[in-house]
Amino acid sequence: MAIILGAWIQHGNASIGRMSKQMSRLFESSEIAGMQLTNRFVRSATWEGMGKEDGAVTPKLVKVMAELAGGGVGLIISGYAYVRPDGHANPWQIGVYKDELIPGLQELTTAVHGAGGKIVMQLAHAGHFTSRKLIGQPPLVVSDYEGLARSPRKEISIDDIGEIVKAFADAARRARAAGFDGVQIHAAHGYLLSQFLSPIFNRRLDEYGGSLVNRARILLEIYEATREVVGDRFPVLIKINCRDFSENGLSLEDSVQAASLLADAGMDAIEVSGGLLTGGKLSPSRPGIDSEEKEAYFSEELKAFRKAIKIPLILVGGIRSFEVAERLVQDGLADYIAICRPLIREPDLINRWKSGDRRPAECLSDNLCFKPGLAGEGVYCVVAKKRGKNSAE
């Protein structure tokens, strides 16, 4: 009898354990500005290297996005799409700068929705980090100063700013027409809007330089212009650096102030990231995330955002363990958990975690996944391919 009772208790405890896993807040439904989400996992944007030369969508990219949706990700944020031809950063990058691209983008959203997912388009202009080879002219910069670059740059005029604002709004209109569930404005990692915020790049003496309010002005103008064309019921998000992690770069205090201005203006959610494209161990995609202590490397900065901002906060940055993700949400620090490189390795990672297999993501954080992208093959996990289990192939 004791043996039977013990077995029953053990079985009961196991059942309770399974139920507690199923009841994790990470898997509860939620919404961002009316966009219904099945869980609190977000696929953070990355360059997939799967667009055509003119930025059009390819069947390969459609397949990858559909697999992410089928793998359980609550919200997919697309790879950054350039809003103007002169904002093109990388080869095989998707674009959203002309209406002719809408039908292909619509195929992508249809596939994601058919797999049960939601997808937001990330809108970007690379500015200083635009490829001159791709655009055939000097890149646009917030400020042109000695030491910025070896090759020529063109400083943005006031008229240019107005055109850039309009380009972001037009891109948002196209994203909505293509069936995207929202848009995210890319103002992180040293791209153009990040350059406006950063004292490293922004040395302007007009109303777009100097104080944080001035440096954030273009972001607010883009938000307002975007909101005007997409309406009040279409989610508009932003991705922003918590810090540049570079000398004289954007500070945490200034970043929180900029985020507060955007939240007060009506922004629907903020994804918090950090670092610049210039690389180093403080770059956005840090290598060697092999312990929980190295995960969520922007979580300390997120605390300052949480104190000041009431709209949903999305945290990205080296999150590899279910337990780390759960603590961040359970403690009220983050509303959503964004991951990217792990989903290149395991597009079904979220479903694996939901099933009860809570082993950390298999991603090695070696950044080797971007090498095939630069070779024109599209981004994929090199290690997984060697083992014959990569979805992008």
C-alpha positions, 0 to 999 in steps of 0.5 A: 500500500505504501508503495502504491501511495508513494507512486501516486504522490510521485505521479501527482507531483510530476503532474503538478510540475507539468501544470506549473510549466504549462502555466508559465506567464511566458505562455499567457496571451496578451496584446500590444495595442489590440494585436493579440499575441499567444505568448510573450516571446518575440523574434527580434529582427535580424538581417536574413540575407534572403531578399532579391537585389531590389529588396523583394521577398524570396520564397526562401524568406517566406519559408523561414518566416512561416517556420518561425510562426509554426515554431511557436513565436508569439510575434515575429519582427522582420529583418530590417527593411530599408525605407529608401534606396539610399538607406540600403545597408547589406546585400540581399536585404529586404526593402519597403521603399516602393509600392511594387514590393507590396505583393511579395511582402503580402505573400510573406504575411499570408504565410505567417498568418497561415501558420498562426503567427503575427509579424511586424515589419522593422523599418530602417535607414542605415545612414553612415553604415549604408553601403556606398557600393550598393547605393552608388553615392556617398552615404547620408550622415547626421553630421559630417566631420573629420574622422567619421569615415575615409570615404565621402559622406553627405550631411543631411539637410533640413529638407533631407530630414523632411523627406526621410520622415515621409519615407518612414511613413510611406514605408509604414503605409506599405507594410500595412497594405501588405498585411503586416500586424504593425511596424517597428522603427529601428533606432538602435545599433548605430543606424540612422535614427540611432545616429541622431540620438548619439552624440558620437554621430550627432554634432549638429547645431540646428534644432536636430542637435545638442539637447536630447529633446533636439536629438530625439526630434526626428523620431517623434516626427517619424512617429507622428507621420507614421501614426497619421497614415496607419491610424490609431489601431495599428501597432507602432513600436520602436527599437532603441539603444539603452546605451551606445556602450562607447565613449561619448555615446548615448547615455542611459539617462538620455535614452530613458528620456527619449523613450519617455517622450516617445511613450508619451507621444503614443508609441505602443511598445519599446524594444530595449537593446544596445551597442553599435555596429562598430563591434567589440564585446559590447556589440548588439550580438555578443559572442560566448553566451554560455551561462545564465550570468552572461544572459540578458545583458541589458537587464540592468539598464532595463530597470531604469526604463521600467521605472519611467515607462508604463507601455510594454517593454521588450528585452533583447540581448543574449537570453538563452535559458527559459528560467532567465526569461521567466524571471524577467517577466515574472519580476515585472521587469520585461513584458516580452522576451526577444530572442534571435540567434537561438531561433536561427538554430532552432526555429521551433525553440518556443514549442520545445519549451512549451512542451516541457523541454526547458533545456537552454537554447542550443545556440552557441552564440558564435555569430557564424550564422552571418557568414553564409549570409554575407556569401549570398546563401542566406543566414543559417546555423553553420553548426546545425547544417553540419549536423543536417538539421537546418530549416533554412536549407 
